């Protein structure tokens, strides 16, 4: 199965999120994190393991993202600043990252 994404507006958090389709793995964001590091020079800022969720915050010189796994919603990623330009850049990068992820999973 090919991993894709769907853009979603989370009204409760007032943010645009990119939900990963066919990729619901509790530790799946670590692989995505590594691709962002390799391809775009991101660094891990911090990570947090909760009972029902896991968050990894990554950052580069121009962007900061959170990779979220939640037992109810699966894996997603969003731009911390939520600017229009930031969300566009994240979507462009995510398309490339998912292409590489799908190659690894094939």
Biopython code that builds the backbone (N, CA, C, O; Angstrom):
import numpy as np
from Bio.PDB.StructureBuilder import StructureBuilder

atoms = [
    (1, "UNK", "N", (0.821, -1.184, 0.000)),
    (1, "UNK", "CA", (0.000, 0.000, 0.000)),
    (1, "UNK", "C", (0.866, 1.249, 0.000)),
    (1, "UNK", "O", (1.918, 1.286, 0.638)),
    (2, "UNK", "N", (0.431, 2.241, -0.699)),
    (2, "UNK", "CA", (1.170, 3.492, -0.803)),
    (2, "UNK", "C", (0.705, 4.464, 0.289)),
    (2, "UNK", "O", (-0.493, 4.679, 0.470)),
    (3, "UNK", "N", (1.660, 5.043, 1.004)),
    (3, "UNK", "CA", (1.351, 6.043, 2.023)),
    (3, "UNK", "C", (1.067, 7.366, 1.322)),
    (3, "UNK", "O", (1.868, 7.825, 0.508)),
    (4, "UNK", "N", (-0.066, 7.974, 1.637)),
    (4, "UNK", "CA", (-0.446, 9.275, 1.098)),
    (4, "UNK", "C", (-0.812, 10.186, 2.269)),
    (4, "UNK", "O", (-0.636, 9.815, 3.430)),
    (5, "UNK", "N", (-1.316, 11.365, 1.964)),
    (5, "UNK", "CA", (-1.732, 12.277, 3.026)),
    (5, "UNK", "C", (-3.020, 12.989, 2.631)),
    (5, "UNK", "O", (-3.404, 13.034, 1.462)),
    (6, "UNK", "N", (-3.664, 13.538, 3.640)),
    (6, "UNK", "CA", (-4.863, 14.342, 3.432)),
    (6, "UNK", "C", (-4.720, 15.591, 4.297)),
    (6, "UNK", "O", (-4.437, 15.499, 5.492)),
    (7, "UNK", "N", (-4.915, 16.747, 3.691)),
    (7, "UNK", "CA", (-4.877, 17.991, 4.456)),
    (7, "UNK", "C", (-6.182, 18.113, 5.227)),
    (7, "UNK", "O", (-7.261, 17.873, 4.685)),
    (8, "UNK", "N", (-6.075, 18.488, 6.498)),
    (8, "UNK", "CA", (-7.238, 18.541, 7.385)),
    (8, "UNK", "C", (-7.131, 19.784, 8.265)),
    (8, "UNK", "O", (-6.052, 20.108, 8.761)),
    (9, "UNK", "N", (-8.250, 20.478, 8.456)),
    (9, "UNK", "CA", (-8.262, 21.609, 9.382)),
    (9, "UNK", "C", (-8.785, 21.123, 10.725)),
    (9, "UNK", "O", (-9.931, 20.685, 10.822)),
    (10, "UNK", "N", (-7.964, 21.196, 11.753)),
    (10, "UNK", "CA", (-8.344, 20.813, 13.106)),
    (10, "UNK", "C", (-8.925, 22.049, 13.789)),
    (10, "UNK", "O", (-8.186, 22.927, 14.236)),
    (11, "UNK", "N", (-10.249, 22.108, 13.865)),
    (11, "UNK", "CA", (-10.928, 23.280, 14.420)),
    (11, "UNK", "C", (-10.636, 23.449, 15.908)),
    (11, "UNK", "O", (-10.546, 24.577, 16.393)),
    (12, "UNK", "N", (-10.488, 22.349, 16.636)),
    (12, "UNK", "CA", (-10.201, 22.438, 18.070)),
    (12, "UNK", "C", (-8.846, 23.087, 18.338)),
    (12, "UNK", "O", (-8.708, 23.878, 19.271)),
    (13, "UNK", "N", (-7.857, 22.757, 17.527)),
    (13, "UNK", "CA", (-6.507, 23.299, 17.699)),
    (13, "UNK", "C", (-6.236, 24.493, 16.789)),
    (13, "UNK", "O", (-5.193, 25.136, 16.902)),
    (14, "UNK", "N", (-7.169, 24.792, 15.892)),
    (14, "UNK", "CA", (-7.052, 25.887, 14.921)),
    (14, "UNK", "C", (-5.746, 25.792, 14.127)),
    (14, "UNK", "O", (-4.942, 26.723, 14.083)),
    (15, "UNK", "N", (-5.574, 24.623, 13.501)),
    (15, "UNK", "CA", (-4.374, 24.424, 12.697)),
    (15, "UNK", "C", (-4.664, 23.468, 11.541)),
    (15, "UNK", "O", (-5.578, 22.644, 11.589)),
    (16, "UNK", "N", (-3.842, 23.617, 10.501)),
    (16, "UNK", "CA", (-3.877, 22.692, 9.372)),
    (16, "UNK", "C", (-2.930, 21.544, 9.692)),
    (16, "UNK", "O", (-1.778, 21.750, 10.075)),
    (17, "UNK", "N", (-3.443, 20.336, 9.528)),
    (17, "UNK", "CA", (-2.652, 19.135, 9.763)),
    (17, "UNK", "C", (-2.649, 18.294, 8.494)),
    (17, "UNK", "O", (-3.586, 18.350, 7.697)),
    (18, "UNK", "N", (-1.608, 17.530, 8.320)),
    (18, "UNK", "CA", (-1.523, 16.590, 7.209)),
    (18, "UNK", "C", (-1.594, 15.189, 7.808)),
    (18, "UNK", "O", (-0.649, 14.714, 8.438)),
    (19, "UNK", "N", (-2.740, 14.538, 7.595)),
    (19, "UNK", "CA", (-2.971, 13.204, 8.131)),
    (19, "UNK", "C", (-2.395, 12.178, 7.166)),
    (19, "UNK", "O", (-2.653, 12.239, 5.964)),
    (20, "UNK", "N", (-1.626, 11.248, 7.681)),
    (20, "UNK", "CA", (-1.010, 10.232, 6.835)),
    (20, "UNK", "C", (-1.976, 9.061, 6.669)),
    (20, "UNK", "O", (-2.481, 8.511, 7.647)),
    (21, "UNK", "N", (-2.219, 8.695, 5.428)),
    (21, "UNK", "CA", (-3.164, 7.634, 5.084)),
    (21, "UNK", "C", (-2.383, 6.345, 4.832)),
    (21, "UNK", "O", (-1.343, 6.356, 4.173)),
    (22, "UNK", "N", (-2.897, 5.233, 5.365)),
    (22, "UNK", "CA", (-2.262, 3.914, 5.256)),
    (22, "UNK", "C", (-0.896, 3.887, 5.938)),
    (22, "UNK", "O", (0.033, 3.232, 5.467)),
    (23, "UNK", "N", (-0.788, 4.610, 7.058)),
    (23, "UNK", "CA", (0.474, 4.648, 7.805)),
    (23, "UNK", "C", (0.178, 4.923, 9.273)),
    (23, "UNK", "O", (0.528, 5.985, 9.787)),
    (24, "UNK", "N", (-0.458, 3.983, 9.947)),
    (24, "UNK", "CA", (-0.823, 4.145, 11.350)),
    (24, "UNK", "C", (0.075, 3.261, 12.209)),
    (24, "UNK", "O", (-0.291, 2.147, 12.584)),
    (25, "UNK", "N", (1.270, 3.792, 12.513)),
    (25, "UNK", "CA", (2.244, 3.041, 13.297)),
    (25, "UNK", "C", (2.734, 3.905, 14.451)),
    (25, "UNK", "O", (3.117, 5.058, 14.253)),
    (26, "UNK", "N", (2.721, 3.346, 15.655)),
    (26, "UNK", "CA", (3.129, 4.103, 16.834)),
    (26, "UNK", "C", (4.560, 4.631, 16.708)),
    (26, "UNK", "O", (4.852, 5.730, 17.178)),
    (27, "UNK", "N", (5.446, 3.871, 16.086)),
    (27, "UNK", "CA", (6.834, 4.311, 15.909)),
    (27, "UNK", "C", (7.127, 4.752, 14.482)),
    (27, "UNK", "O", (8.289, 4.927, 14.118)),
    (28, "UNK", "N", (6.102, 4.930, 13.680)),
    (28, "UNK", "CA", (6.289, 5.290, 12.281)),
    (28, "UNK", "C", (6.883, 6.665, 12.063)),
    (28, "UNK", "O", (7.558, 6.894, 11.060)),
    (29, "UNK", "N", (6.644, 7.582, 12.983)),
    (29, "UNK", "CA", (7.158, 8.937, 12.791)),
    (29, "UNK", "C", (8.676, 9.013, 12.910)),
    (29, "UNK", "O", (9.285, 9.958, 12.408)),
    (30, "UNK", "N", (9.298, 8.031, 13.566)),
    (30, "UNK", "CA", (10.759, 8.027, 13.642)),
    (30, "UNK", "C", (11.380, 7.885, 12.253)),
    (30, "UNK", "O", (12.403, 8.508, 11.968)),
    (31, "UNK", "N", (10.780, 7.084, 11.400)),
    (31, "UNK", "CA", (11.290, 6.928, 10.036)),
    (31, "UNK", "C", (11.105, 8.226, 9.248)),
    (31, "UNK", "O", (12.000, 8.635, 8.508)),
    (32, "UNK", "N", (9.961, 8.867, 9.405)),
    (32, "UNK", "CA", (9.719, 10.152, 8.738)),
    (32, "UNK", "C", (10.684, 11.212, 9.273)),
    (32, "UNK", "O", (11.215, 12.015, 8.506)),
    (33, "UNK", "N", (10.904, 11.211, 10.568)),
    (33, "UNK", "CA", (11.861, 12.135, 11.195)),
    (33, "UNK", "C", (13.251, 11.976, 10.569)),
    (33, "UNK", "O", (13.907, 12.969, 10.254)),
    (34, "UNK", "N", (13.691, 10.748, 10.393)),
    (34, "UNK", "CA", (15.012, 10.491, 9.805)),
    (34, "UNK", "C", (15.099, 10.986, 8.367)),
    (34, "UNK", "O", (16.137, 11.500, 7.951)),
    (35, "UNK", "N", (14.024, 10.837, 7.607)),
    (35, "UNK", "CA", (14.035, 11.332, 6.225)),
    (35, "UNK", "C", (14.118, 12.858, 6.213)),
    (35, "UNK", "O", (14.859, 13.422, 5.408)),
    (36, "UNK", "N", (13.373, 13.536, 7.087)),
    (36, "UNK", "CA", (13.470, 15.000, 7.178)),
    (36, "UNK", "C", (14.892, 15.424, 7.557)),
    (36, "UNK", "O", (15.390, 16.428, 7.047)),
    (37, "UNK", "N", (15.538, 14.685, 8.428)),
    (37, "UNK", "CA", (16.917, 15.005, 8.821)),
    (37, "UNK", "C", (17.868, 14.850, 7.639)),
    (37, "UNK", "O", (18.692, 15.725, 7.374)),
    (38, "UNK", "N", (17.747, 13.738, 6.937)),
    (38, "UNK", "CA", (18.646, 13.444, 5.821)),
    (38, "UNK", "C", (18.424, 14.380, 4.642)),
    (38, "UNK", "O", (19.384, 14.903, 4.076)),
    (39, "UNK", "N", (17.177, 14.592, 4.272)),
    (39, "UNK", "CA", (16.851, 15.362, 3.069)),
    (39, "UNK", "C", (16.904, 16.872, 3.276)),
    (39, "UNK", "O", (17.279, 17.611, 2.365)),
    (40, "UNK", "N", (16.532, 17.333, 4.462)),
    (40, "UNK", "CA", (16.375, 18.779, 4.673)),
    (40, "UNK", "C", (17.189, 19.340, 5.836)),
    (40, "UNK", "O", (17.080, 20.529, 6.134)),
    (41, "UNK", "N", (17.992, 18.528, 6.493)),
    (41, "UNK", "CA", (18.848, 19.025, 7.566)),
    (41, "UNK", "C", (18.128, 19.361, 8.857)),
    (41, "UNK", "O", (18.626, 20.167, 9.642)),
    (42, "UNK", "N", (16.981, 18.772, 9.095)),
    (42, "UNK", "CA", (16.247, 19.021, 10.336)),
    (42, "UNK", "C", (16.973, 18.389, 11.516)),
    (42, "UNK", "O", (17.737, 17.438, 11.356)),
    (43, "UNK", "N", (16.723, 18.930, 12.694)),
    (43, "UNK", "CA", (17.225, 18.391, 13.952)),
    (43, "UNK", "C", (16.029, 18.118, 14.860)),
    (43, "UNK", "O", (15.002, 18.792, 14.775)),
    (44, "UNK", "N", (16.176, 17.133, 15.718)),
    (44, "UNK", "CA", (15.129, 16.845, 16.695)),
    (44, "UNK", "C", (15.252, 17.837, 17.839)),
    (44, "UNK", "O", (16.313, 17.966, 18.449)),
    (45, "UNK", "N", (14.158, 18.539, 18.128)),
    (45, "UNK", "CA", (14.132, 19.494, 19.238)),
    (45, "UNK", "C", (13.820, 18.751, 20.528)),
    (45, "UNK", "O", (14.536, 18.889, 21.520)),
    (46, "UNK", "N", (12.749, 17.964, 20.511)),
    (46, "UNK", "CA", (12.378, 17.135, 21.652)),
    (46, "UNK", "C", (11.332, 16.116, 21.226)),
    (46, "UNK", "O", (10.798, 16.171, 20.119)),
    (47, "UNK", "N", (11.055, 15.195, 22.123)),
    (47, "UNK", "CA", (9.990, 14.230, 21.879)),
    (47, "UNK", "C", (9.309, 13.935, 23.205)),
    (47, "UNK", "O", (9.902, 14.065, 24.276)),
    (48, "UNK", "N", (8.052, 13.537, 23.105)),
    (48, "UNK", "CA", (7.260, 13.265, 24.295)),
    (48, "UNK", "C", (6.396, 12.043, 24.045)),
    (48, "UNK", "O", (5.672, 11.972, 23.051)),
    (49, "UNK", "N", (6.476, 11.085, 24.951)),
    (49, "UNK", "CA", (5.635, 9.891, 24.894)),
    (49, "UNK", "C", (4.549, 10.008, 25.945)),
    (49, "UNK", "O", (4.833, 10.027, 27.143)),
    (50, "UNK", "N", (3.306, 10.087, 25.497)),
    (50, "UNK", "CA", (2.175, 10.085, 26.407)),
    (50, "UNK", "C", (1.548, 8.702, 26.439)),
    (50, "UNK", "O", (2.053, 7.771, 25.811)),
    (51, "UNK", "N", (0.465, 8.568, 27.159)),
    (51, "UNK", "CA", (-0.218, 7.279, 27.250)),
    (51, "UNK", "C", (-0.856, 6.911, 25.917)),
    (51, "UNK", "O", (-0.742, 5.770, 25.469)),
    (52, "UNK", "N", (-1.529, 7.874, 25.276)),
    (52, "UNK", "CA", (-2.255, 7.603, 24.035)),
    (52, "UNK", "C", (-1.684, 8.336, 22.833)),
    (52, "UNK", "O", (-2.278, 8.308, 21.755)),
    (53, "UNK", "N", (-0.547, 8.988, 22.997)),
    (53, "UNK", "CA", (0.020, 9.753, 21.890)),
    (53, "UNK", "C", (1.531, 9.864, 22.034)),
    (53, "UNK", "O", (2.103, 9.588, 23.088)),
    (54, "UNK", "N", (2.154, 10.278, 20.939)),
    (54, "UNK", "CA", (3.595, 10.500, 20.900)),
    (54, "UNK", "C", (3.845, 11.693, 19.982)),
    (54, "UNK", "O", (3.293, 11.755, 18.884)),
    (55, "UNK", "N", (4.673, 12.643, 20.425)),
    (55, "UNK", "CA", (4.984, 13.838, 19.640)),
    (55, "UNK", "C", (6.497, 13.949, 19.479)),
    (55, "UNK", "O", (7.252, 13.801, 20.440)),
    (56, "UNK", "N", (6.923, 14.212, 18.246)),
    (56, "UNK", "CA", (8.332, 14.501, 17.961)),
    (56, "UNK", "C", (8.378, 15.879, 17.306)),
    (56, "UNK", "O", (7.754, 16.097, 16.267)),
    (57, "UNK", "N", (9.110, 16.800, 17.908)),
    (57, "UNK", "CA", (9.269, 18.140, 17.324)),
    (57, "UNK", "C", (10.614, 18.204, 16.616)),
    (57, "UNK", "O", (11.655, 17.898, 17.197)),
    (58, "UNK", "N", (10.572, 18.611, 15.342)),
    (58, "UNK", "CA", (11.789, 18.758, 14.543)),
    (58, "UNK", "C", (11.862, 20.190, 14.023)),
    (58, "UNK", "O", (10.838, 20.850, 13.847)),
    (59, "UNK", "N", (13.084, 20.662, 13.779)),
    (59, "UNK", "CA", (13.246, 22.042, 13.323)),
    (59, "UNK", "C", (14.450, 22.164, 12.399)),
    (59, "UNK", "O", (15.416, 21.406, 12.483)),
    (60, "UNK", "N", (14.351, 23.153, 11.514)),
    (60, "UNK", "CA", (15.471, 23.561, 10.667)),
    (60, "UNK", "C", (15.608, 25.069, 10.845)),
    (60, "UNK", "O", (14.951, 25.657, 11.704)),
    (61, "UNK", "N", (16.453, 25.689, 10.042)),
    (61, "UNK", "CA", (16.628, 27.136, 10.152)),
    (61, "UNK", "C", (15.346, 27.903, 9.848)),
    (61, "UNK", "O", (15.122, 28.978, 10.404)),
    (62, "UNK", "N", (14.496, 27.354, 8.963)),
    (62, "UNK", "CA", (13.321, 28.101, 8.520)),
    (62, "UNK", "C", (11.977, 27.487, 8.901)),
    (62, "UNK", "O", (10.938, 28.062, 8.577)),
    (63, "UNK", "N", (11.963, 26.336, 9.579)),
    (63, "UNK", "CA", (10.696, 25.653, 9.843)),
    (63, "UNK", "C", (10.753, 24.852, 11.133)),
    (63, "UNK", "O", (11.816, 24.416, 11.575)),
    (64, "UNK", "N", (9.572, 24.670, 11.724)),
    (64, "UNK", "CA", (9.445, 23.811, 12.895)),
    (64, "UNK", "C", (8.154, 23.018, 12.752)),
    (64, "UNK", "O", (7.082, 23.591, 12.557)),
    (65, "UNK", "N", (8.264, 21.688, 12.852)),
    (65, "UNK", "CA", (7.128, 20.792, 12.657)),
    (65, "UNK", "C", (6.975, 19.876, 13.860)),
    (65, "UNK", "O", (7.929, 19.613, 14.592)),
    (66, "UNK", "N", (5.745, 19.394, 14.045)),
    (66, "UNK", "CA", (5.499, 18.349, 15.025)),
    (66, "UNK", "C", (4.917, 17.143, 14.312)),
    (66, "UNK", "O", (3.948, 17.247, 13.560)),
    (67, "UNK", "N", (5.529, 16.003, 14.566)),
    (67, "UNK", "CA", (5.036, 14.717, 14.096)),
    (67, "UNK", "C", (4.244, 14.117, 15.251)),
    (67, "UNK", "O", (4.769, 13.965, 16.355)),
    (68, "UNK", "N", (3.004, 13.780, 15.004)),
    (68, "UNK", "CA", (2.113, 13.297, 16.056)),
    (68, "UNK", "C", (1.592, 11.914, 15.708)),
    (68, "UNK", "O", (1.131, 11.679, 14.591)),
    (69, "UNK", "N", (1.666, 11.004, 16.665)),
    (69, "UNK", "CA", (0.929, 9.753, 16.568)),
    (69, "UNK", "C", (-0.062, 9.753, 17.719)),
    (69, "UNK", "O", (0.315, 9.963, 18.872)),
    (70, "UNK", "N", (-1.323, 9.517, 17.408)),
    (70, "UNK", "CA", (-2.370, 9.421, 18.423)),
    (70, "UNK", "C", (-3.145, 8.151, 18.159)),
    (70, "UNK", "O", (-3.418, 7.812, 17.008)),
    (71, "UNK", "N", (-3.500, 7.445, 19.219)),
    (71, "UNK", "CA", (-4.163, 6.150, 19.018)),
    (71, "UNK", "C", (-5.508, 6.273, 18.310)),
    (71, "UNK", "O", (-5.961, 5.303, 17.701)),
    (72, "UNK", "N", (-6.157, 7.425, 18.369)),
    (72, "UNK", "CA", (-7.450, 7.606, 17.696)),
    (72, "UNK", "C", (-7.320, 8.084, 16.255)),
    (72, "UNK", "O", (-8.160, 7.756, 15.416)),
    (73, "UNK", "N", (-6.277, 8.854, 15.961)),
    (73, "UNK", "CA", (-6.172, 9.475, 14.631)),
    (73, "UNK", "C", (-4.999, 8.976, 13.802)),
    (73, "UNK", "O", (-4.942, 9.255, 12.605)),
    (74, "UNK", "N", (-4.065, 8.249, 14.397)),
    (74, "UNK", "CA", (-2.907, 7.751, 13.658)),
    (74, "UNK", "C", (-1.806, 8.793, 13.563)),
    (74, "UNK", "O", (-1.633, 9.610, 14.467)),
    (75, "UNK", "N", (-1.062, 8.760, 12.464)),
    (75, "UNK", "CA", (0.095, 9.635, 12.272)),
    (75, "UNK", "C", (-0.286, 10.898, 11.508)),
    (75, "UNK", "O", (-1.072, 10.859, 10.562)),
    (76, "UNK", "N", (0.290, 12.022, 11.940)),
    (76, "UNK", "CA", (0.074, 13.296, 11.245)),
    (76, "UNK", "C", (1.285, 14.192, 11.479)),
    (76, "UNK", "O", (2.143, 13.911, 12.315)),
    (77, "UNK", "N", (1.326, 15.277, 10.714)),
    (77, "UNK", "CA", (2.393, 16.267, 10.850)),
    (77, "UNK", "C", (1.780, 17.641, 10.628)),
    (77, "UNK", "O", (0.859, 17.794, 9.826)),
    (78, "UNK", "N", (2.291, 18.636, 11.337)),
    (78, "UNK", "CA", (1.811, 20.006, 11.150)),
    (78, "UNK", "C", (2.929, 20.998, 11.431)),
    (78, "UNK", "O", (3.897, 20.705, 12.133)),
    (79, "UNK", "N", (2.759, 22.173, 10.862)),
    (79, "UNK", "CA", (3.702, 23.276, 11.023)),
    (79, "UNK", "C", (3.363, 24.012, 12.323)),
    (79, "UNK", "O", (2.211, 24.395, 12.530)),
    (80, "UNK", "N", (4.330, 24.209, 13.181)),
    (80, "UNK", "CA", (4.087, 24.845, 14.472)),
    (80, "UNK", "C", (3.612, 26.287, 14.297)),
    (80, "UNK", "O", (2.718, 26.725, 15.020)),
    (81, "UNK", "N", (4.192, 27.035, 13.352)),
    (81, "UNK", "CA", (3.842, 28.450, 13.183)),
    (81, "UNK", "C", (2.508, 28.665, 12.490)),
    (81, "UNK", "O", (1.881, 29.707, 12.681)),
    (82, "UNK", "N", (2.061, 27.715, 11.697)),
    (82, "UNK", "CA", (0.788, 27.782, 10.984)),
    (82, "UNK", "C", (0.661, 28.986, 10.054)),
    (82, "UNK", "O", (-0.430, 29.534, 9.901)),
    (83, "UNK", "N", (1.746, 29.395, 9.442)),
    (83, "UNK", "CA", (1.659, 30.442, 8.424)),
    (83, "UNK", "C", (1.300, 29.797, 7.088)),
    (83, "UNK", "O", (1.535, 28.607, 6.881)),
    (84, "UNK", "N", (0.731, 30.590, 6.189)),
    (84, "UNK", "CA", (0.370, 30.072, 4.869)),
    (84, "UNK", "C", (1.608, 29.555, 4.135)),
    (84, "UNK", "O", (1.591, 28.470, 3.554)),
    (85, "UNK", "N", (2.669, 30.338, 4.171)),
    (85, "UNK", "CA", (3.919, 29.937, 3.518)),
    (85, "UNK", "C", (4.507, 28.685, 4.174)),
    (85, "UNK", "O", (4.991, 27.788, 3.484)),
    (86, "UNK", "N", (4.464, 28.629, 5.500)),
    (86, "UNK", "CA", (4.988, 27.472, 6.221)),
    (86, "UNK", "C", (4.238, 26.192, 5.897)),
    (86, "UNK", "O", (4.847, 25.134, 5.738)),
    (87, "UNK", "N", (2.916, 26.286, 5.797)),
    (87, "UNK", "CA", (2.114, 25.111, 5.454)),
    (87, "UNK", "C", (2.359, 24.656, 4.019)),
    (87, "UNK", "O", (2.387, 23.458, 3.741)),
    (88, "UNK", "N", (2.538, 25.613, 3.109)),
    (88, "UNK", "CA", (2.856, 25.253, 1.712)),
    (88, "UNK", "C", (4.204, 24.538, 1.630)),
    (88, "UNK", "O", (4.347, 23.536, 0.929)),
    (89, "UNK", "N", (5.184, 25.066, 2.351)),
    (89, "UNK", "CA", (6.513, 24.458, 2.354)),
    (89, "UNK", "C", (6.462, 23.053, 2.956)),
    (89, "UNK", "O", (7.086, 22.129, 2.432)),
    (90, "UNK", "N", (5.729, 22.893, 4.040)),
    (90, "UNK", "CA", (5.586, 21.572, 4.644)),
    (90, "UNK", "C", (4.950, 20.595, 3.662)),
    (90, "UNK", "O", (5.412, 19.461, 3.536)),
    (91, "UNK", "N", (3.907, 21.013, 2.970)),
    (91, "UNK", "CA", (3.246, 20.118, 2.020)),
    (91, "UNK", "C", (4.203, 19.699, 0.902)),
    (91, "UNK", "O", (4.226, 18.532, 0.510)),
    (92, "UNK", "N", (4.982, 20.639, 0.395)),
    (92, "UNK", "CA", (5.964, 20.321, -0.648)),
    (92, "UNK", "C", (6.992, 19.318, -0.133)),
    (92, "UNK", "O", (7.306, 18.337, -0.807)),
    (93, "UNK", "N", (7.510, 19.570, 1.056)),
    (93, "UNK", "CA", (8.493, 18.659, 1.638)),
    (93, "UNK", "C", (7.876, 17.295, 1.936)),
    (93, "UNK", "O", (8.506, 16.260, 1.717)),
    (94, "UNK", "N", (6.650, 17.299, 2.435)),
    (94, "UNK", "CA", (5.984, 16.045, 2.779)),
    (94, "UNK", "C", (5.786, 15.167, 1.547)),
    (94, "UNK", "O", (5.920, 13.946, 1.629)),
    (95, "UNK", "N", (5.470, 15.771, 0.421)),
    (95, "UNK", "CA", (5.325, 14.993, -0.814)),
    (95, "UNK", "C", (6.621, 14.262, -1.138)),
    (95, "UNK", "O", (6.596, 13.084, -1.496)),
    (96, "UNK", "N", (7.740, 14.942, -1.018)),
    (96, "UNK", "CA", (9.054, 14.327, -1.273)),
    (96, "UNK", "C", (9.357, 13.246, -0.238)),
    (96, "UNK", "O", (9.805, 12.154, -0.588)),
    (97, "UNK", "N", (9.111, 13.550, 1.031)),
    (97, "UNK", "CA", (9.392, 12.598, 2.109)),
    (97, "UNK", "C", (8.564, 11.327, 1.936)),
    (97, "UNK", "O", (9.081, 10.222, 2.106)),
    (98, "UNK", "N", (7.288, 11.476, 1.601)),
    (98, "UNK", "CA", (6.447, 10.290, 1.424)),
    (98, "UNK", "C", (6.868, 9.483, 0.201)),
    (98, "UNK", "O", (6.750, 8.258, 0.200)),
    (99, "UNK", "N", (7.354, 10.152, -0.835)),
    (99, "UNK", "CA", (7.897, 9.428, -1.985)),
    (99, "UNK", "C", (9.063, 8.541, -1.570)),
    (99, "UNK", "O", (9.143, 7.381, -1.975)),
    (100, "UNK", "N", (9.963, 9.088, -0.763)),
    (100, "UNK", "CA", (11.110, 8.314, -0.275)),
    (100, "UNK", "C", (10.667, 7.221, 0.696)),
    (100, "UNK", "O", (11.206, 6.114, 0.679)),
    (101, "UNK", "N", (9.693, 7.533, 1.533)),
    (101, "UNK", "CA", (9.161, 6.540, 2.467)),
    (101, "UNK", "C", (8.550, 5.365, 1.711)),
    (101, "UNK", "O", (8.787, 4.209, 2.061)),
    (102, "UNK", "N", (7.771, 5.657, 0.684)),
    (102, "UNK", "CA", (7.148, 4.590, -0.103)),
    (102, "UNK", "C", (8.191, 3.723, -0.801)),
    (102, "UNK", "O", (7.994, 2.517, -0.951)),
    (103, "UNK", "N", (9.299, 4.328, -1.228)),
    (103, "UNK", "CA", (10.391, 3.539, -1.817)),
    (103, "UNK", "C", (10.977, 2.577, -0.782)),
    (103, "UNK", "O", (11.263, 1.422, -1.097)),
    (104, "UNK", "N", (11.153, 3.057, 0.455)),
    (104, "UNK", "CA", (11.710, 2.212, 1.513)),
    (104, "UNK", "C", (10.765, 1.079, 1.885)),
    (104, "UNK", "O", (11.206, -0.025, 2.204)),
    (105, "UNK", "N", (9.468, 1.355, 1.843)),
    (105, "UNK", "CA", (8.482, 0.356, 2.251)),
    (105, "UNK", "C", (8.147, -0.639, 1.148)),
    (105, "UNK", "O", (7.517, -1.664, 1.410)),
    (106, "UNK", "N", (8.563, -0.347, -0.083)),
    (106, "UNK", "CA", (8.221, -1.225, -1.221)),
    (106, "UNK", "C", (8.988, -2.527, -1.180)),
    (106, "UNK", "O", (8.817, -3.372, -2.060)),
]
sb = StructureBuilder()
sb.init_structure("model")
sb.init_model(0)
sb.init_chain("A")
sb.init_seg("    ")
for serial, (resi, resn, name, xyz) in enumerate(atoms, 1):
    if name == "N":
        sb.init_residue(resn, " ", resi, " ")
    sb.init_atom(name, np.array(xyz, "f"), 0.0, 1.0, " ", f" {name:<3s}", serial, name[0])
structure = sb.get_structure()
